[in-house]
Each structure stands twice: as C-alpha cells, then as structure tokens.
Amino acid sequence: MAHNPLSTIDRRVFLSSATLGTGVTLLGQSASSAALVPASQPSVHSLILQEKDRQDAEAQGTSLYVALDRLDETSFLSHFADDVVSEDAVVGDLSVFPGGFSGCEITGMTDFRTLTTAIQEHVGTPGSFVKHLSTVGSAKIGSISELTYLPKTFYGSGFDNLTVNDRIDGKIVRRIDYYDTAQLTPQDVAFLHPGGVPRQSCTPSVEPDGRQHATPDLLRFVSRFNRALSSGSTERIASFFTEDVLLIHPLLRLRRNVGGFGLFNQGNRLRGRRAVEHFLRALLPVLPDGTAEVRHVLGNSTGGGYEWRATGAYAHQGLSRDGILGVTSLSLFGEQIQKISVLFDTLQMTADQRQNVQTILRDSDLDL
C-alpha cells in the first residue's frame, strides 16, 4: 500500500484543512482581532511540507542531544562543522568551564572537542547529562533546541536552556546557550554574580548573517512580530498567536505558588491566547524582550526564532552593560505562533526591577 503523507501530519493540520482558504475567522475571535490575522491561509500542501520540515528538525535535534546525553562524543561531534564557534550568552567568558579556555568564543573543532571531552569526563555517567525537549526550525540552515541540563553537570543544580544552532548544509557552524541563572544554587549564583552584582564580562561577538540561516518568510515574520511588540498594542501582538498558544517565559516563575524554579519549565508556562494577552497587558512595558532589537534570526516557515538585545530600561545592563541578551524560540502553524519560548538571565535585571515584576504579578490574576 502506498504511504499516505497525511498519516504523519499532526492533528492540528488535519482539523484546520476543512476551513483553509474560506476566509472564515477563528472561533471565539472578535472581528477587530480577526482583521489583524494574516489574510492568506496556508494550503494543505504547504502544511504537509511544513510538517515534514518540522519532523526533520525535531529528529536532528533528538539525535544531537541523545548523543550528548549518552556521552557519545563521536556521534555528537559529527553534527558540527570543522570551523564551529561555541558561545555562552549568560557567562560570556568561558573560563568558568573545564578545559582551560578564556574569552567569549571557542573556535574550531580541535578546541571544541577538548571542551566536549572535558565536560563529558566531568559528567561521567551516561544518561545523566541533558534531556532534549524539542527542536524548532530548519535541519539545514538553523534551529533552536529546548533542553534541560541535569544537576551536577555544568553547575550544582540543573537548569533549562535554549541553544541556538546555526547550520550550513546541516552542519552546526555556531552554537550559543541561553539560560536563567536564577535556577542555579545559591553557591553558583554567588560565583557568577559576586556580591549580588549582575555578572560583567565580555559579550559573544560573532554576528552571523541571518540570510544564511533564515528563510525570507521567517525574516519578514520576525520583523513584523518585533514591530508589534515594540508598538505596545497587546491586541496587535495577540493576533500573532493561535487560540491555544503556549508561552514559556522566565519571569512567570516570579508568581507565587507555581513551584519555584523547577526543571523542565515548571512554573513558567501560560496556555491560551486570552491568558497570554492578559500577561502582556500587565507586563509588556517591563519585559526585556518587549522592547528589544533583533540581533539574529534563524529557521524557516515551521519556526526557529531570534536572538535579541534589550533596550529601553535595560539598555545599560547585561554582560557588557549594553543590553541584556536573550532569545525567543517560535513554533509556527501557518502564519501564527503556537508556541513561544523566551529565555534570558533574569539576574541581569536589578533587584528593584524583579520586585516590580513580582508586584505586578501579585496585583494581577496571573499570580495564582
């Protein structure tokens, strides 16, 4: 029997196909917000191609990080180009990690292999290193992987992580990690932010060409979405989301009674367009990602995301005191966002700024 490609398409694609091209607005959507949704609806054929791209990226991410977790160095390193660059947007200077490195970049396979070997020897036990949660973007030009590193690997505690992997012909030419040091142990926080002062260090300086790592349609989408964020209009921003959108944001952990800073994104999730719009209405003016300049885009029509530098109130904070660095991961359905994951180091905010967020959350229905 011939293979039916529809059998591998997720339920969302199948359910949406009945109304594609009809111009019917989404259920529960007001006329005003419907007008903000892109007029062109994706065809069934384009959704099938999207799903294949989505599955390819997910399979590649799984292969990469299962190899890392198993301490299979040969398989892990086979995913990287010989001239790979490795960076960490949170610590900057890589001398905090094993291997005897300094500076903000590790360049070339020889040094990257030395770092990988040192870390794997430190971890020691296969299966106790990192868990891959998802990967979005393109298996050929660039993707973002959502990971959870387990305790006693890089730090005493585990932490959630977004890794940007720029690719050329499927090989990773640049990788950079983003996470929130507020998840770490008090000892690790004191080491990274001595005296309670936000860490100051060099800033990763490699600036890849987004045209190499993102398709034109994603470049346009990110530009439109970032303009919407900068506009301050929560209705305009919400029009980019599906009805069941999932938001993952580190500042959600500052709510009461959400389980603290647990691994696997515990306590930092919101589900549904209405809840996300409420979050933005309350907090958009104080979000570092709400007023940010886009530094780099990667991925394709299925998703990917963008790296950013905070401006406004956060323009003189961050490792080099020229803006907090962060990343936003996007999973797309047609021309709408079905999952958005934001990550940056919240301890680069001042104590007063974090307290202000907590006060806003306390005074809103989000603090549950």
ZIQUI-V427619 format. One record per residue. N is the residue number from 1. RES is the residue in three letters. PHI is phi in degrees with one decimal (NA if undefined). Layout:
[[N:RES:PHI] [N:RES:PHI]]
This chain:
[[1:MET:NA] [2:ALA:-67.7] [3:HIS:-71.8] [4:ASN:-97.1] [5:PRO:-61.4] [6:LEU:-66.5] [7:SER:-69.5] [8:THR:-102.1] [9:ILE:-86.1] [10:ASP:-69.1] [11:ARG:-60.6] [12:ARG:-60.7] [13:VAL:-61.7] [14:PHE:-62.4] [15:LEU:-67.2] [16:SER:-79.3] [17:SER:-64.5] [18:ALA:-68.2] [19:THR:-112.7] [20:LEU:-64.1] [21:GLY:80.2] [22:THR:-90.8] [23:GLY:79.9] [24:VAL:-72.5] [25:THR:-75.8] [26:LEU:-67.0] [27:LEU:-59.8] [28:GLY:79.8] [29:GLN:-97.2] [30:SER:-72.6] [31:ALA:-62.0] [32:SER:-67.8] [33:SER:-74.3] [34:ALA:-61.9] [35:ALA:-65.8] [36:LEU:-88.5] [37:VAL:-75.8] [38:PRO:-49.3] [39:ALA:-69.7] [40:SER:-80.2] [41:GLN:-99.3] [42:PRO:-68.6] [43:SER:-78.6] [44:VAL:-60.2] [45:HIS:-61.0] [46:SER:-66.5] [47:LEU:-68.1] [48:ILE:-64.4] [49:LEU:-65.0] [50:GLN:-57.8] [51:GLU:-66.2] [52:LYS:-63.1] [53:ASP:-60.6] [54:ARG:-61.7] [55:GLN:-67.7] [56:ASP:-63.2] [57:ALA:-64.7] [58:GLU:-63.8] [59:ALA:-64.4] [60:GLN:-67.2] [61:GLY:-63.3] [62:THR:-61.0] [63:SER:-59.9] [64:LEU:-62.1] [65:TYR:-88.5] [66:VAL:-66.0] [67:ALA:-62.0] [68:LEU:-64.6] [69:ASP:-65.1] [70:ARG:-81.5] [71:LEU:60.9] [72:ASP:-89.9] [73:GLU:-62.0] [74:THR:-61.6] [75:SER:-66.4] [76:PHE:-62.1] [77:LEU:-70.1] [78:SER:-65.9] [79:HIS:-83.5] [80:PHE:-110.8] [81:ALA:-77.4] [82:ASP:-64.2] [83:ASP:-102.1] [84:VAL:-56.2] [85:VAL:-117.5] [86:SER:-117.3] [87:GLU:-139.0] [88:ASP:-134.6] [89:ALA:-74.3] [90:VAL:-97.9] [91:VAL:-96.4] [92:GLY:70.7] [93:ASP:-66.5] [94:LEU:-82.6] [95:SER:-67.5] [96:VAL:-73.8] [97:PHE:-102.3] [98:PRO:-67.1] [99:GLY:120.7] [100:GLY:74.5] [101:PHE:-92.8] [102:SER:-143.8] [103:GLY:87.8] [104:CYS:-97.5] [105:GLU:-135.9] [106:ILE:-108.5] [107:THR:-120.2] [108:GLY:95.2] [109:MET:-65.2] [110:THR:-60.5] [111:ASP:-70.4] [112:PHE:-66.1] [113:ARG:-64.8] [114:THR:-60.3] [115:LEU:-62.3] [116:THR:-60.0] [117:THR:-62.4] [118:ALA:-63.1] [119:ILE:-68.1] [120:GLN:-66.2] [121:GLU:-66.0] [122:HIS:-66.7] [123:VAL:-67.7] [124:GLY:82.9] [125:THR:-110.2] [126:PRO:-57.8] [127:GLY:88.6] [128:SER:-119.8] [129:PHE:-107.8] [130:VAL:-146.4] [131:LYS:-118.5] [132:HIS:-86.2] [133:LEU:-98.2] [134:SER:-168.5] [135:THR:-136.5] [136:VAL:-126.6] [137:GLY:123.3] [138:SER:-115.6] [139:ALA:-71.8] [140:LYS:-100.6] [141:ILE:-117.3] [142:GLY:165.5] [143:SER:-150.3] [144:ILE:-123.7] [145:SER:-109.9] [146:GLU:-98.1] [147:LEU:-131.8] [148:THR:-127.8] [149:TYR:-86.5] [150:LEU:-83.3] [151:PRO:-58.9] [152:LYS:61.8] [153:THR:-108.3] [154:PHE:-78.0] [155:TYR:-132.0] [156:GLY:-65.4] [157:SER:-105.2] [158:GLY:-80.4] [159:PHE:-160.4] [160:ASP:-84.6] [161:ASN:-147.8] [162:LEU:-116.3] [163:THR:-111.6] [164:VAL:-87.2] [165:ASN:-122.5] [166:ASP:-77.4] [167:ARG:-126.8] [168:ILE:-129.6] [169:ASP:53.2] [170:GLY:89.6] [171:LYS:-89.3] [172:ILE:-77.8] [173:VAL:-105.0] [174:ARG:-152.5] [175:ARG:-134.2] [176:ILE:-148.0] [177:ASP:-101.1] [178:TYR:-129.8] [179:TYR:-160.2] [180:ASP:-115.8] [181:THR:-68.5] [182:ALA:-63.9] [183:GLN:-79.9] [184:LEU:-84.4] [185:THR:-68.0] [186:PRO:-55.3] [187:GLN:-66.6] [188:ASP:-68.4] [189:VAL:-62.2] [190:ALA:-64.0] [191:PHE:-68.9] [192:LEU:-79.9] [193:HIS:-124.4] [194:PRO:-59.4] [195:GLY:70.2] [196:GLY:77.3] [197:VAL:-87.3] [198:PRO:-52.6] [199:ARG:-51.9] [200:GLN:-124.1] [201:SER:-162.9] [202:CYS:-65.4] [203:THR:-111.9] [204:PRO:-49.4] [205:SER:-112.2] [206:VAL:-65.6] [207:GLU:-119.6] [208:PRO:-68.9] [209:ASP:-82.7] [210:GLY:-59.1] [211:ARG:-68.4] [212:GLN:-81.1] [213:HIS:-119.0] [214:ALA:-139.4] [215:THR:-75.2] [216:PRO:-56.4] [217:ASP:-66.8] [218:LEU:-72.6] [219:LEU:-57.1] [220:ARG:-66.6] [221:PHE:-62.5] [222:VAL:-62.7] [223:SER:-61.1] [224:ARG:-66.4] [225:PHE:-67.7] [226:ASN:-67.4] [227:ARG:-65.0] [228:ALA:-63.9] [229:LEU:-59.5] [230:SER:-70.2] [231:SER:-70.5] [232:GLY:80.8] [233:SER:-89.2] [234:THR:-66.5] [235:GLU:-65.4] [236:ARG:-63.5] [237:ILE:-66.1] [238:ALA:-62.4] [239:SER:-65.8] [240:PHE:-81.5] [241:PHE:-100.7] [242:THR:-72.2] [243:GLU:-61.1] [244:ASP:-105.3] [245:VAL:-53.7] [246:LEU:-111.0] [247:LEU:-106.2] [248:ILE:-119.0] [249:HIS:-144.4] [250:PRO:-63.9] [251:LEU:-72.0] [252:LEU:-65.5] [253:ARG:-70.7] [254:LEU:-80.8] [255:ARG:-67.9] [256:ARG:-78.7] [257:ASN:60.2] [258:VAL:-113.0] [259:GLY:93.5] [260:GLY:72.1] [261:PHE:-111.3] [262:GLY:-66.4] [263:LEU:-75.0] [264:PHE:58.6] [265:ASN:60.4] [266:GLN:-72.5] [267:GLY:85.5] [268:ASN:-126.2] [269:ARG:-118.4] [270:LEU:-133.3] [271:ARG:-116.8] [272:GLY:104.7] [273:ARG:-59.4] [274:ARG:-62.5] [275:ALA:-66.8] [276:VAL:-67.0] [277:GLU:-63.5] [278:HIS:-63.8] [279:PHE:-58.2] [280:LEU:-67.9] [281:ARG:-62.3] [282:ALA:-80.6] [283:LEU:-117.7] [284:LEU:-50.0] [285:PRO:-63.2] [286:VAL:-112.4] [287:LEU:-86.3] [288:PRO:-57.1] [289:ASP:-80.5] [290:GLY:-79.0] [291:THR:-127.7] [292:ALA:-134.2] [293:GLU:-97.3] [294:VAL:-75.6] [295:ARG:-98.0] [296:HIS:-162.3] [297:VAL:-123.1] [298:LEU:-148.3] [299:GLY:125.5] [300:ASN:-144.5] [301:SER:-68.5] [302:THR:-84.4] [303:GLY:142.3] [304:GLY:139.7] [305:GLY:154.9] [306:TYR:-152.5] [307:GLU:-91.4] [308:TRP:-143.1] [309:ARG:-124.8] [310:ALA:-69.5] [311:THR:-120.1] [312:GLY:60.4] [313:ALA:-63.5] [314:TYR:-107.4] [315:ALA:-66.8] [316:HIS:-114.9] [317:GLN:-119.2] [318:GLY:98.1] [319:LEU:-55.6] [320:SER:-104.6] [321:ARG:58.0] [322:ASP:-128.2] [323:GLY:119.9] [324:ILE:-66.5] [325:LEU:-92.4] [326:GLY:-153.9] [327:VAL:-140.8] [328:THR:-125.9] [329:SER:-98.0] [330:LEU:-126.6] [331:SER:-111.2] [332:LEU:-108.0] [333:PHE:-125.4] [334:GLY:64.0] [335:GLU:-112.9] [336:GLN:-128.5] [337:ILE:-92.3] [338:GLN:-101.0] [339:LYS:-150.9] [340:ILE:-131.5] [341:SER:-123.5] [342:VAL:-110.7] [343:LEU:-147.9] [344:PHE:-159.7] [345:ASP:-84.4] [346:THR:-68.4] [347:LEU:-78.8] [348:GLN:-82.8] [349:MET:-77.0] [350:THR:-75.4] [351:ALA:-59.5] [352:ASP:-65.4] [353:GLN:-66.6] [354:ARG:-67.1] [355:GLN:-64.3] [356:ASN:-62.5] [357:VAL:-61.8] [358:GLN:-61.0] [359:THR:-64.4] [360:ILE:-63.0] [361:LEU:-64.0] [362:ARG:-62.7] [363:ASP:-84.7] [364:SER:-114.9] [365:ASP:-73.9] [366:LEU:-75.2] [367:ASP:-84.8] [368:LEU:-116.8]]
